[in-house]
Amino acid sequence: MVSREGHAAFDGALPTRAAEFGDWVRPNWDAMHRLARRLCGADNGDDVVQEALSAAWRKRDQFNADRGTAKAWLLAIVADQAYKHHRRQRPTVELVIDVADGSAPAGWPPGIDLSVAIRKLSRRQQLAVTLHYYLGMPVNETAEVMACSPGTVKSTLSDARLRLRTLLGDDYR
């Protein structure tokens, strides 16, 4: 079955054949890649996405469309793999601003080094900021990825904004 967007559509179940799995993942590929790059850096993003795809394939029978979207499920696996990669590789998460594609959040003044400020946030705050502001996910979808309530996401984002205001000082205003 094919959706209006031209992607394979599945009736709530994750496909069991590799070709169908590729069609199922393809609409979320860009978001997965951007999240991996933001959490692990450009050099490691492809590796993290590959690890996430392998994990998704192995865990495909655990996907439940009644509990969330495919995008949220896949991004949660990417975030998990990014943290595993981080623990194996280095003591801090390296976040990267995608200057080439202009992905800095709207409204941020030019010349402010957001990557340095964002690296100083907690991992949970970094993930919430990346999902909500950089990938443009609504609070409800961000909550699905982070496996928490929308209220927790709102609180985490509020705490992150407060911390960023402190870190960036007058340049932020």
C-alpha positions in Angstrom: 0.0 0.0 0.0 1.4 3.5 -0.9 0.5 6.7 1.0 -0.4 10.0 -0.7 3.2 11.2 -0.1 4.5 8.2 -2.2 5.9 6.3 0.8 5.0 2.8 1.6 2.2 2.8 4.2 1.8 0.1 6.7 -1.2 -0.8 8.8 0.4 -0.2 12.2 2.9 -3.1 12.0 6.6 -2.8 11.2 7.5 -4.6 8.0 9.3 -7.9 8.2 11.2 -7.8 4.9 14.3 -5.6 4.5 13.0 -3.7 1.4 9.7 -2.8 3.2 11.7 -1.8 6.3 13.7 0.6 4.1 10.5 2.1 2.8 9.2 2.4 6.3 12.3 4.2 7.6 12.9 6.5 4.6 10.5 9.3 5.5 12.3 9.6 8.9 15.8 9.4 7.5 16.6 13.1 7.5 15.4 13.6 11.1 17.4 10.6 12.3 20.5 11.8 10.6 20.1 15.4 11.9 19.5 14.2 15.5 22.6 11.9 15.3 24.8 14.7 14.0 23.6 17.1 16.7 24.2 14.7 19.5 27.4 13.1 18.3 29.0 15.4 15.8 29.2 15.3 12.0 32.0 12.7 12.0 30.0 10.2 14.1 26.5 10.8 12.9 26.5 8.3 10.1 27.8 5.6 12.4 25.1 6.3 15.0 22.4 6.2 12.4 23.7 2.9 11.1 23.8 1.5 14.7 20.2 2.8 15.2 19.0 1.2 12.0 20.5 -2.1 13.1 18.9 -1.8 16.5 15.5 -0.9 15.0 15.7 -3.9 12.7 16.5 -6.2 15.6 13.8 -4.7 17.8 11.2 -4.3 15.0 8.8 -6.7 16.7 8.7 -4.2 19.7 7.2 -1.4 17.7 3.6 -0.6 18.6 1.8 2.0 16.5 -0.8 2.4 19.3 2.0 3.7 21.6 3.5 6.2 19.2 4.6 7.1 15.7 7.3 5.4 13.7 9.3 8.7 13.8 9.2 8.9 17.6 10.2 5.3 17.9 13.1 5.6 15.5 14.4 8.9 17.0 14.3 7.4 20.5 16.5 4.6 19.2 18.8 7.2 17.6 19.1 9.1 20.9 19.8 5.8 22.7 22.5 4.8 20.3 24.0 8.3 20.4 24.3 8.1 24.2 25.8 4.6 23.9 28.3 6.0 21.4 29.0 8.9 23.6 29.8 6.6 26.6 32.2 4.6 24.5 34.0 7.5 22.8 34.3 10.6 24.9 33.3 12.2 28.2 31.1 15.0 26.7 28.5 15.2 23.9 29.6 17.3 21.0 26.8 19.2 19.4 27.1 20.7 16.0 25.3 23.6 14.4 24.5 22.8 10.8 25.7 26.1 9.5 25.6 24.8 5.9 21.9 24.2 5.9 21.0 27.1 8.2 19.5 25.0 10.9 20.0 27.3 13.8 16.6 28.0 15.4 14.7 31.0 14.1 15.2 34.1 16.2 18.7 33.4 17.3 21.0 36.4 16.8 23.9 35.8 14.4 27.4 35.5 15.9 26.3 33.7 19.1 28.1 30.4 19.6 25.1 28.2 20.5 27.1 25.0 20.2 29.2 25.9 23.2 26.3 27.0 25.3 24.2 24.0 24.4 27.0 21.6 25.3 26.8 23.0 28.8 23.2 21.9 29.2 22.3 18.5 30.7 22.0 15.6 28.2 18.2 15.6 28.7 18.0 19.3 28.0 20.2 18.9 24.9 17.9 16.2 23.6 14.8 18.3 24.2 16.3 21.4 22.6 17.5 19.4 19.6 14.2 17.7 19.0 12.0 20.6 19.6 13.9 23.6 18.2 16.3 22.1 15.7 14.1 19.3 14.3 10.9 21.2 14.8 9.1 18.4 16.6 6.0 19.4 18.6 6.0 18.9 22.4 3.9 15.8 22.2 6.2 14.1 19.7 9.3 15.2 21.7 7.7 13.6 24.7 7.3 10.3 22.8 10.9 10.3 21.9 12.1 11.2 25.4 9.6 8.7 27.0 8.1 11.3 29.3 5.0 13.4 29.6 4.5 16.6 27.5 4.6 18.6 30.8 8.1 17.2 31.5 9.2 18.3 28.0 7.9 21.8 28.6 9.6 21.9 32.0 12.9 20.6 30.5 12.7 23.2 27.7 12.0 26.0 30.2 14.9 25.0 32.3 17.1 24.8 29.2 16.1 28.3 28.1 16.8 29.7 31.5 20.2 28.1 31.6 21.0 29.4 28.1 19.9 32.9 29.1 22.4 32.7 32.0 25.2 31.2 29.8 24.7 33.7 26.9 24.1 36.8 29.0 23.2 40.1 27.3 24.1 38.7 23.8 21.0 36.4 24.0 18.5 39.2 24.5 
